[in-house]
């Protein structure tokens, strides 16, 4: 468990840490520029991605987003080409 996880555990272990925050509830923007999409990968794929992200100096999420963006661009460009 990381230090951040341990701090969070201690915070929420205390019943006072589970009280709702004061003030009005935060509202989501109507037009969200990004959308969260849960995706599952086999452990071996994530291990391989982990090695690649270390070499590229990126997070796993950023590396996957970049890879998907590139695939979409390539596919879109090939479908638009005469």
ROMIKE-223669 format. One record per atom (N, C-alpha, C): x, y, z; residue in one letter; residue number from 1. Coordinates in steps of 0.02 Angstrom, whole numbers, plus 50000, padded with zeros to 5 digits. Each point is the difference from the previous one (the first is absolute). Example, Ala and Ser with C-alpha at 12.3 -4.5 7.8 and 13.67 -1.06 7.14 Angstrom:
BEGIN
<site><x>50660</x><y>49716</y><z>50390</z><residuo>a</residuo><num>1</num></site>
<site><x>49955</x><y>50059</y><z>50000</z><residuo>a</residuo><num>1</num></site>
<site><x>50045</x><y>50060</y><z>50000</z><residuo>a</residuo><num>1</num></site>
<site><x>49982</x><y>50053</y><z>49964</z><residuo>s</residuo><num>2</num></site>
<site><x>50042</x><y>50059</y><z>50003</z><residuo>s</residuo><num>2</num></site>
<site><x>49961</x><y>50055</y><z>50037</z><residuo>s</residuo><num>2</num></site>
***
This chain:
BEGIN
<site><x>50043</x><y>49942</y><z>50000</z><residuo>x</residuo><num>1</num></site>
<site><x>49957</x><y>50058</y><z>50000</z><residuo>x</residuo><num>1</num></site>
<site><x>50045</x><y>50062</y><z>50000</z><residuo>x</residuo><num>1</num></site>
<site><x>49984</x><y>50048</y><z>49956</z><residuo>x</residuo><num>2</num></site>
<site><x>50040</x><y>50061</y><z>49997</z><residuo>x</residuo><num>2</num></site>
<site><x>49984</x><y>50045</y><z>50060</z><residuo>x</residuo><num>2</num></site>
<site><x>50043</x><y>50051</y><z>50010</z><residuo>x</residuo><num>3</num></site>
<site><x>49988</x><y>50048</y><z>50054</z><residuo>x</residuo><num>3</num></site>
<site><x>49933</x><y>50035</y><z>49990</z><residuo>x</residuo><num>3</num></site>
<site><x>49984</x><y>50018</y><z>49938</z><residuo>x</residuo><num>4</num></site>
<site><x>49936</x><y>50034</y><z>49986</z><residuo>x</residuo><num>4</num></site>
<site><x>49942</x><y>49954</y><z>50018</z><residuo>x</residuo><num>4</num></site>
<site><x>50005</x><y>49936</y><z>49983</z><residuo>x</residuo><num>5</num></site>
<site><x>49947</x><y>49953</y><z>50017</z><residuo>x</residuo><num>5</num></site>
<site><x>49993</x><y>49993</y><z>50076</z><residuo>x</residuo><num>5</num></site>
<site><x>50056</x><y>49998</y><z>50035</z><residuo>x</residuo><num>6</num></site>
<site><x>49998</x><y>49994</y><z>50073</z><residuo>x</residuo><num>6</num></site>
<site><x>49967</x><y>50061</y><z>50031</z><residuo>x</residuo><num>6</num></site>
<site><x>50017</x><y>50060</y><z>49974</z><residuo>x</residuo><num>7</num></site>
<site><x>49969</x><y>50061</y><z>50025</z><residuo>x</residuo><num>7</num></site>
<site><x>49924</x><y>50000</y><z>49987</z><residuo>x</residuo><num>7</num></site>
<site><x>49981</x><y>49979</y><z>49941</z><residuo>x</residuo><num>8</num></site>
<site><x>49929</x><y>49998</y><z>49983</z><residuo>x</residuo><num>8</num></site>
<site><x>49963</x><y>49950</y><z>50045</z><residuo>x</residuo><num>8</num></site>
<site><x>50031</x><y>49942</y><z>50012</z><residuo>x</residuo><num>9</num></site>
<site><x>49970</x><y>49950</y><z>50043</z><residuo>x</residuo><num>9</num></site>
<site><x>49989</x><y>50028</y><z>50070</z><residuo>x</residuo><num>9</num></site>
<site><x>50052</x><y>50034</y><z>50027</z><residuo>x</residuo><num>10</num></site>
<site><x>49994</x><y>50029</y><z>50066</z><residuo>x</residuo><num>10</num></site>
<site><x>49945</x><y>50053</y><z>50002</z><residuo>x</residuo><num>10</num></site>
<site><x>49997</x><y>50041</y><z>49948</z><residuo>x</residuo><num>11</num></site>
<site><x>49950</x><y>50054</y><z>49997</z><residuo>x</residuo><num>11</num></site>
<site><x>49930</x><y>49970</y><z>50002</z><residuo>x</residuo><num>11</num></site>
<site><x>49986</x><y>49951</y><z>49958</z><residuo>x</residuo><num>12</num></site>
<site><x>49933</x><y>49973</y><z>49996</z><residuo>x</residuo><num>12</num></site>
<site><x>49985</x><y>49949</y><z>50055</z><residuo>x</residuo><num>12</num></site>
<site><x>50052</x><y>49975</y><z>50034</z><residuo>x</residuo><num>13</num></site>
<site><x>49989</x><y>49955</y><z>50056</z><residuo>x</residuo><num>13</num></site>
<site><x>49967</x><y>50038</y><z>50058</z><residuo>x</residuo><num>13</num></site>
<site><x>50014</x><y>50065</y><z>50005</z><residuo>x</residuo><num>14</num></site>
<site><x>49969</x><y>50043</y><z>50050</z><residuo>x</residuo><num>14</num></site>
<site><x>49931</x><y>50020</y><z>49974</z><residuo>x</residuo><num>14</num></site>
<site><x>49947</x><y>49990</y><z>50039</z><residuo>x</residuo><num>15</num></site>
<site><x>49933</x><y>50014</y><z>49977</z><residuo>x</residuo><num>15</num></site>
<site><x>49991</x><y>50073</y><z>49979</z><residuo>x</residuo><num>15</num></site>
<site><x>50037</x><y>50046</y><z>50028</z><residuo>x</residuo><num>16</num></site>
<site><x>49996</x><y>50070</y><z>49981</z><residuo>x</residuo><num>16</num></site>
<site><x>50022</x><y>50010</y><z>49927</z><residuo>x</residuo><num>16</num></site>
<site><x>50044</x><y>49957</y><z>49976</z><residuo>x</residuo><num>17</num></site>
<site><x>50024</x><y>50004</y><z>49931</z><residuo>x</residuo><num>17</num></site>
<site><x>49949</x><y>49977</y><z>49949</z><residuo>x</residuo><num>17</num></site>
<site><x>49946</x><y>49970</y><z>50024</z><residuo>x</residuo><num>18</num></site>
<site><x>49948</x><y>49974</y><z>49955</z><residuo>x</residuo><num>18</num></site>
<site><x>49940</x><y>50046</y><z>49996</z><residuo>x</residuo><num>18</num></site>
<site><x>50003</x><y>50058</y><z>50034</z><residuo>x</residuo><num>19</num></site>
<site><x>49946</x><y>50049</y><z>49998</z><residuo>x</residuo><num>19</num></site>
<site><x>50002</x><y>50038</y><z>49934</z><residuo>x</residuo><num>19</num></site>
<site><x>49941</x><y>50015</y><z>49972</z><residuo>x</residuo><num>20</num></site>
<site><x>50000</x><y>50039</y><z>49938</z><residuo>x</residuo><num>20</num></site>
<site><x>50031</x><y>50069</y><z>50010</z><residuo>x</residuo><num>20</num></site>
<site><x>50032</x><y>50025</y><z>49949</z><residuo>x</residuo><num>21</num></site>
<site><x>50030</x><y>50066</y><z>50003</z><residuo>x</residuo><num>21</num></site>
<site><x>49947</x><y>50053</y><z>50006</z><residuo>x</residuo><num>21</num></site>
<site><x>50016</x><y>50055</y><z>50034</z><residuo>x</residuo><num>22</num></site>
<site><x>49953</x><y>50055</y><z>50007</z><residuo>x</residuo><num>22</num></site>
<site><x>49995</x><y>50039</y><z>49935</z><residuo>x</residuo><num>22</num></site>
<site><x>49945</x><y>50035</y><z>49991</z><residuo>x</residuo><num>23</num></site>
<site><x>49991</x><y>50041</y><z>49942</z><residuo>x</residuo><num>23</num></site>
<site><x>49958</x><y>49965</y><z>49947</z><residuo>x</residuo><num>23</num></site>
<site><x>49986</x><y>50036</y><z>49947</z><residuo>x</residuo><num>24</num></site>
<site><x>49958</x><y>49971</y><z>49947</z><residuo>x</residuo><num>24</num></site>
<site><x>50037</x><y>49944</y><z>49964</z><residuo>x</residuo><num>24</num></site>
<site><x>49963</x><y>49950</y><z>49975</z><residuo>x</residuo><num>25</num></site>
<site><x>50033</x><y>49946</y><z>49964</z><residuo>x</residuo><num>25</num></site>
<site><x>50030</x><y>50025</y><z>49935</z><residuo>x</residuo><num>25</num></site>
<site><x>50056</x><y>49969</y><z>49981</z><residuo>x</residuo><num>26</num></site>
<site><x>50031</x><y>50018</y><z>49936</z><residuo>x</residuo><num>26</num></site>
<site><x>49959</x><y>49970</y><z>49944</z><residuo>x</residuo><num>26</num></site>
<site><x>49992</x><y>50038</y><z>49948</z><residuo>x</residuo><num>27</num></site>
<site><x>49962</x><y>49976</y><z>49943</z><residuo>x</residuo><num>27</num></site>
<site><x>50046</x><y>49987</y><z>49941</z><residuo>x</residuo><num>27</num></site>
<site><x>49983</x><y>49950</y><z>49962</z><residuo>x</residuo><num>28</num></site>
<site><x>50038</x><y>49985</y><z>49940</z><residuo>x</residuo><num>28</num></site>
<site><x>49984</x><y>50050</y><z>49946</z><residuo>x</residuo><num>28</num></site>
<site><x>50050</x><y>50016</y><z>49961</z><residuo>x</residuo><num>29</num></site>
<site><x>49987</x><y>50043</y><z>49942</z><residuo>x</residuo><num>29</num></site>
<site><x>49955</x><y>49963</y><z>49952</z><residuo>x</residuo><num>29</num></site>
<site><x>49957</x><y>50035</y><z>49965</z><residuo>x</residuo><num>30</num></site>
<site><x>49956</x><y>49967</y><z>49953</z><residuo>x</residuo><num>30</num></site>
<site><x>50038</x><y>49971</y><z>49941</z><residuo>x</residuo><num>30</num></site>
<site><x>50050</x><y>50037</y><z>49978</z><residuo>x</residuo><num>31</num></site>
<site><x>50039</x><y>49977</y><z>49943</z><residuo>x</residuo><num>31</num></site>
<site><x>50069</x><y>49980</y><z>50024</z><residuo>x</residuo><num>31</num></site>
<site><x>50010</x><y>49936</y><z>50010</z><residuo>x</residuo><num>32</num></site>
<site><x>50064</x><y>49975</y><z>50024</z><residuo>x</residuo><num>32</num></site>
<site><x>50045</x><y>49989</y><z>49940</z><residuo>x</residuo><num>32</num></site>
<site><x>50061</x><y>50028</y><z>50004</z><residuo>x</residuo><num>33</num></site>
<site><x>50045</x><y>49995</y><z>49943</z><residuo>x</residuo><num>33</num></site>
<site><x>50033</x><y>49931</y><z>49996</z><residuo>x</residuo><num>33</num></site>
<site><x>50002</x><y>49965</y><z>50056</z><residuo>x</residuo><num>34</num></site>
<site><x>50028</x><y>49933</y><z>50000</z><residuo>x</residuo><num>34</num></site>
<site><x>49949</x><y>49953</y><z>50031</z><residuo>x</residuo><num>34</num></site>
<site><x>50004</x><y>49937</y><z>49981</z><residuo>x</residuo><num>35</num></site>
<site><x>49954</x><y>49951</y><z>50026</z><residuo>x</residuo><num>35</num></site>
<site><x>50039</x><y>49942</y><z>50029</z><residuo>x</residuo><num>35</num></site>
<site><x>49982</x><y>49977</y><z>50057</z><residuo>x</residuo><num>36</num></site>
<site><x>50032</x><y>49943</y><z>50033</z><residuo>x</residuo><num>36</num></site>
<site><x>49971</x><y>49936</y><z>49971</z><residuo>x</residuo><num>36</num></site>
<site><x>50044</x><y>49956</y><z>49976</z><residuo>x</residuo><num>37</num></site>
<site><x>49978</x><y>49936</y><z>49972</z><residuo>x</residuo><num>37</num></site>
<site><x>50039</x><y>49945</y><z>50034</z><residuo>x</residuo><num>37</num></site>
<site><x>49967</x><y>49959</y><z>50041</z><residuo>x</residuo><num>38</num></site>
<site><x>50036</x><y>49945</y><z>50032</z><residuo>x</residuo><num>38</num></site>
<site><x>50017</x><y>49946</y><z>49950</z><residuo>x</residuo><num>38</num></site>
<site><x>50063</x><y>49981</y><z>49997</z><residuo>x</residuo><num>39</num></site>
<site><x>50023</x><y>49949</y><z>49953</z><residuo>x</residuo><num>39</num></site>
<site><x>50043</x><y>49950</y><z>50039</z><residuo>x</residuo><num>39</num></site>
<site><x>49991</x><y>49937</y><z>49986</z><residuo>x</residuo><num>40</num></site>
<site><x>50041</x><y>49948</y><z>50033</z><residuo>x</residuo><num>40</num></site>
<site><x>50048</x><y>49970</y><z>49950</z><residuo>x</residuo><num>40</num></site>
<site><x>50062</x><y>49987</y><z>50023</z><residuo>x</residuo><num>41</num></site>
<site><x>50051</x><y>49969</y><z>49959</z><residuo>x</residuo><num>41</num></site>
<site><x>50027</x><y>49939</y><z>50037</z><residuo>x</residuo><num>41</num></site>
<site><x>50024</x><y>49951</y><z>49963</z><residuo>x</residuo><num>42</num></site>
<site><x>50033</x><y>49943</y><z>50032</z><residuo>x</residuo><num>42</num></site>
<site><x>50062</x><y>50024</y><z>50038</z><residuo>x</residuo><num>42</num></site>
<site><x>50017</x><y>49967</y><z>50054</z><residuo>x</residuo><num>43</num></site>
<site><x>50058</x><y>50020</y><z>50041</z><residuo>x</residuo><num>43</num></site>
<site><x>50064</x><y>50003</y><z>49958</z><residuo>x</residuo><num>43</num></site>
<site><x>50008</x><y>49953</y><z>49953</z><residuo>x</residuo><num>44</num></site>
<site><x>50061</x><y>49999</y><z>49959</z><residuo>x</residuo><num>44</num></site>
<site><x>50004</x><y>50063</y><z>49956</z><residuo>x</residuo><num>44</num></site>
<site><x>49944</x><y>50024</y><z>49977</z><residuo>x</residuo><num>45</num></site>
<site><x>50000</x><y>50061</y><z>49959</z><residuo>x</residuo><num>45</num></site>
<site><x>50021</x><y>50059</y><z>50042</z><residuo>x</residuo><num>45</num></site>
<site><x>49973</x><y>50006</y><z>50060</z><residuo>x</residuo><num>46</num></site>
<site><x>50017</x><y>50056</y><z>50044</z><residuo>x</residuo><num>46</num></site>
<site><x>50074</x><y>49996</y><z>50020</z><residuo>x</residuo><num>46</num></site>
<site><x>50026</x><y>49940</y><z>50011</z><residuo>x</residuo><num>47</num></site>
<site><x>50072</x><y>49993</y><z>50015</z><residuo>x</residuo><num>47</num></site>
<site><x>50042</x><y>50026</y><z>49942</z><residuo>x</residuo><num>47</num></site>
<site><x>49981</x><y>49982</y><z>49939</z><residuo>x</residuo><num>48</num></site>
<site><x>50037</x><y>50022</y><z>49941</z><residuo>x</residuo><num>48</num></site>
<site><x>49995</x><y>50076</y><z>49992</z><residuo>x</residuo><num>48</num></site>
<site><x>49940</x><y>50027</y><z>50011</z><residuo>x</residuo><num>49</num></site>
<site><x>49990</x><y>50072</y><z>49996</z><residuo>x</residuo><num>49</num></site>
<site><x>50043</x><y>50034</y><z>50054</z><residuo>x</residuo><num>49</num></site>
<site><x>50003</x><y>49971</y><z>50059</z><residuo>x</residuo><num>50</num></site>
<site><x>50040</x><y>50028</y><z>50054</z><residuo>x</residuo><num>50</num></site>
<site><x>50073</x><y>50008</y><z>49981</z><residuo>x</residuo><num>50</num></site>
<site><x>50027</x><y>49952</y><z>49965</z><residuo>x</residuo><num>51</num></site>
<site><x>50069</x><y>50006</y><z>49977</z><residuo>x</residuo><num>51</num></site>
<site><x>50008</x><y>50055</y><z>49948</z><residuo>x</residuo><num>51</num></site>
<site><x>49950</x><y>50006</y><z>49956</z><residuo>x</residuo><num>52</num></site>
<site><x>50003</x><y>50051</y><z>49948</z><residuo>x</residuo><num>52</num></site>
<site><x>49993</x><y>50070</y><z>50028</z><residuo>x</residuo><num>52</num></site>
<site><x>49956</x><y>50009</y><z>50049</z><residuo>x</residuo><num>53</num></site>
<site><x>49990</x><y>50067</y><z>50029</z><residuo>x</residuo><num>53</num></site>
<site><x>50061</x><y>50024</y><z>50037</z><residuo>x</residuo><num>53</num></site>
<site><x>50036</x><y>49953</y><z>50031</z><residuo>x</residuo><num>54</num></site>
<site><x>50062</x><y>50019</y><z>50034</z><residuo>x</residuo><num>54</num></site>
<site><x>50049</x><y>50029</y><z>49950</z><residuo>x</residuo><num>54</num></site>
<site><x>50006</x><y>49968</y><z>49943</z><residuo>x</residuo><num>55</num></site>
<site><x>50046</x><y>50023</y><z>49949</z><residuo>x</residuo><num>55</num></site>
<site><x>49978</x><y>50067</y><z>49971</z><residuo>x</residuo><num>55</num></site>
<site><x>49934</x><y>50011</y><z>49996</z><residuo>x</residuo><num>56</num></site>
<site><x>49973</x><y>50062</y><z>49971</z><residuo>x</residuo><num>56</num></site>
<site><x>49990</x><y>50054</y><z>50052</z><residuo>x</residuo><num>56</num></site>
<site><x>50007</x><y>49984</y><z>50064</z><residuo>x</residuo><num>57</num></site>
<site><x>49992</x><y>50049</y><z>50053</z><residuo>x</residuo><num>57</num></site>
<site><x>49928</x><y>50025</y><z>50005</z><residuo>x</residuo><num>57</num></site>
<site><x>49952</x><y>49955</y><z>49992</z><residuo>x</residuo><num>58</num></site>
<site><x>49930</x><y>50019</y><z>50003</z><residuo>x</residuo><num>58</num></site>
<site><x>49964</x><y>49957</y><z>50051</z><residuo>x</residuo><num>58</num></site>
<site><x>49938</x><y>50019</y><z>50016</z><residuo>x</residuo><num>59</num></site>
<site><x>49958</x><y>49958</y><z>50042</z><residuo>x</residuo><num>59</num></site>
<site><x>49967</x><y>49948</y><z>49955</z><residuo>x</residuo><num>59</num></site>
<site><x>49975</x><y>49946</y><z>50029</z><residuo>x</residuo><num>60</num></site>
<site><x>49965</x><y>49949</y><z>49961</z><residuo>x</residuo><num>60</num></site>
<site><x>49940</x><y>50031</y><z>49965</z><residuo>x</residuo><num>60</num></site>
<site><x>49961</x><y>50041</y><z>50036</z><residuo>x</residuo><num>61</num></site>
<site><x>49941</x><y>50031</y><z>49970</z><residuo>x</residuo><num>61</num></site>
<site><x>50018</x><y>50044</y><z>49941</z><residuo>x</residuo><num>61</num></site>
<site><x>50052</x><y>50042</y><z>50009</z><residuo>x</residuo><num>62</num></site>
<site><x>50020</x><y>50045</y><z>49945</z><residuo>x</residuo><num>62</num></site>
<site><x>50025</x><y>49960</y><z>49940</z><residuo>x</residuo><num>62</num></site>
<site><x>50036</x><y>49946</y><z>50013</z><residuo>x</residuo><num>63</num></site>
<site><x>50027</x><y>49959</y><z>49945</z><residuo>x</residuo><num>63</num></site>
<site><x>49942</x><y>49968</y><z>49962</z><residuo>x</residuo><num>63</num></site>
<site><x>49951</x><y>49974</y><z>50035</z><residuo>x</residuo><num>64</num></site>
<site><x>49943</x><y>49968</y><z>49968</z><residuo>x</residuo><num>64</num></site>
<site><x>49960</x><y>50051</y><z>49960</z><residuo>x</residuo><num>64</num></site>
<site><x>49988</x><y>50060</y><z>50030</z><residuo>x</residuo><num>65</num></site>
<site><x>49964</x><y>50052</y><z>49964</z><residuo>x</residuo><num>65</num></site>
<site><x>50036</x><y>50019</y><z>49936</z><residuo>x</residuo><num>65</num></site>
<site><x>50067</x><y>50008</y><z>50004</z><residuo>x</residuo><num>66</num></site>
<site><x>50039</x><y>50018</y><z>49941</z><residuo>x</residuo><num>66</num></site>
<site><x>49995</x><y>49945</y><z>49947</z><residuo>x</residuo><num>66</num></site>
<site><x>50004</x><y>49938</y><z>50021</z><residuo>x</residuo><num>67</num></site>
<site><x>49996</x><y>49944</y><z>49953</z><residuo>x</residuo><num>67</num></site>
<site><x>49932</x><y>49997</y><z>49965</z><residuo>x</residuo><num>67</num></site>
<site><x>49947</x><y>50010</y><z>50038</z><residuo>x</residuo><num>68</num></site>
<site><x>49932</x><y>50000</y><z>49971</z><residuo>x</residuo><num>68</num></site>
<site><x>49992</x><y>50060</y><z>49953</z><residuo>x</residuo><num>68</num></site>
<site><x>50023</x><y>50058</y><z>50021</z><residuo>x</residuo><num>69</num></site>
<site><x>49995</x><y>50060</y><z>49956</z><residuo>x</residuo><num>69</num></site>
<site><x>50036</x><y>49987</y><z>49934</z><residuo>x</residuo><num>69</num></site>
<site><x>50059</x><y>49971</y><z>50003</z><residuo>x</residuo><num>70</num></site>
<site><x>50039</x><y>49986</y><z>49939</z><residuo>x</residuo><num>70</num></site>
<site><x>49962</x><y>49950</y><z>49956</z><residuo>x</residuo><num>70</num></site>
<site><x>49972</x><y>49949</y><z>50029</z><residuo>x</residuo><num>71</num></site>
<site><x>49963</x><y>49950</y><z>49961</z><residuo>x</residuo><num>71</num></site>
<site><x>49939</x><y>50031</y><z>49967</z><residuo>x</residuo><num>71</num></site>
<site><x>49965</x><y>50044</y><z>50035</z><residuo>x</residuo><num>72</num></site>
<site><x>49942</x><y>50034</y><z>49971</z><residuo>x</residuo><num>72</num></site>
<site><x>50022</x><y>50045</y><z>49943</z><residuo>x</residuo><num>72</num></site>
<site><x>50054</x><y>50038</y><z>50010</z><residuo>x</residuo><num>73</num></site>
<site><x>50025</x><y>50044</y><z>49947</z><residuo>x</residuo><num>73</num></site>
<site><x>50021</x><y>49959</y><z>49938</z><residuo>x</residuo><num>73</num></site>
<site><x>50036</x><y>49945</y><z>50011</z><residuo>x</residuo><num>74</num></site>
<site><x>50022</x><y>49958</y><z>49944</z><residuo>x</residuo><num>74</num></site>
<site><x>49940</x><y>49972</y><z>49963</z><residuo>x</residuo><num>74</num></site>
<site><x>49951</x><y>49975</y><z>50036</z><residuo>x</residuo><num>75</num></site>
<site><x>49942</x><y>49970</y><z>49969</z><residuo>x</residuo><num>75</num></site>
<site><x>49958</x><y>50052</y><z>49962</z><residuo>x</residuo><num>75</num></site>
<site><x>49992</x><y>50058</y><z>50030</z><residuo>x</residuo><num>76</num></site>
<site><x>49963</x><y>50054</y><z>49969</z><residuo>x</residuo><num>76</num></site>
<site><x>50035</x><y>50024</y><z>49936</z><residuo>x</residuo><num>76</num></site>
<site><x>50065</x><y>50007</y><z>50003</z><residuo>x</residuo><num>77</num></site>
<site><x>50039</x><y>50022</y><z>49942</z><residuo>x</residuo><num>77</num></site>
<site><x>49997</x><y>49949</y><z>49945</z><residuo>x</residuo><num>77</num></site>
<site><x>50003</x><y>49935</y><z>50016</z><residuo>x</residuo><num>78</num></site>
<site><x>49999</x><y>49949</y><z>49947</z><residuo>x</residuo><num>78</num></site>
<site><x>49931</x><y>49994</y><z>49969</z><residuo>x</residuo><num>78</num></site>
<site><x>49948</x><y>50014</y><z>50038</z><residuo>x</residuo><num>79</num></site>
<site><x>49932</x><y>49996</y><z>49972</z><residuo>x</residuo><num>79</num></site>
<site><x>49984</x><y>50062</y><z>49957</z><residuo>x</residuo><num>79</num></site>
<site><x>50034</x><y>50057</y><z>50014</z><residuo>x</residuo><num>80</num></site>
<site><x>49988</x><y>50060</y><z>49962</z><residuo>x</residuo><num>80</num></site>
<site><x>50042</x><y>50003</y><z>49936</z><residuo>x</residuo><num>80</num></site>
<site><x>50054</x><y>49961</y><z>49998</z><residuo>x</residuo><num>81</num></site>
<site><x>50045</x><y>50002</y><z>49941</z><residuo>x</residuo><num>81</num></site>
<site><x>49965</x><y>49969</y><z>49940</z><residuo>x</residuo><num>81</num></site>
<site><x>50011</x><y>50029</y><z>49941</z><residuo>x</residuo><num>82</num></site>
<site><x>49967</x><y>49973</y><z>49939</z><residuo>x</residuo><num>82</num></site>
<site><x>50026</x><y>49932</y><z>49979</z><residuo>x</residuo><num>82</num></site>
***
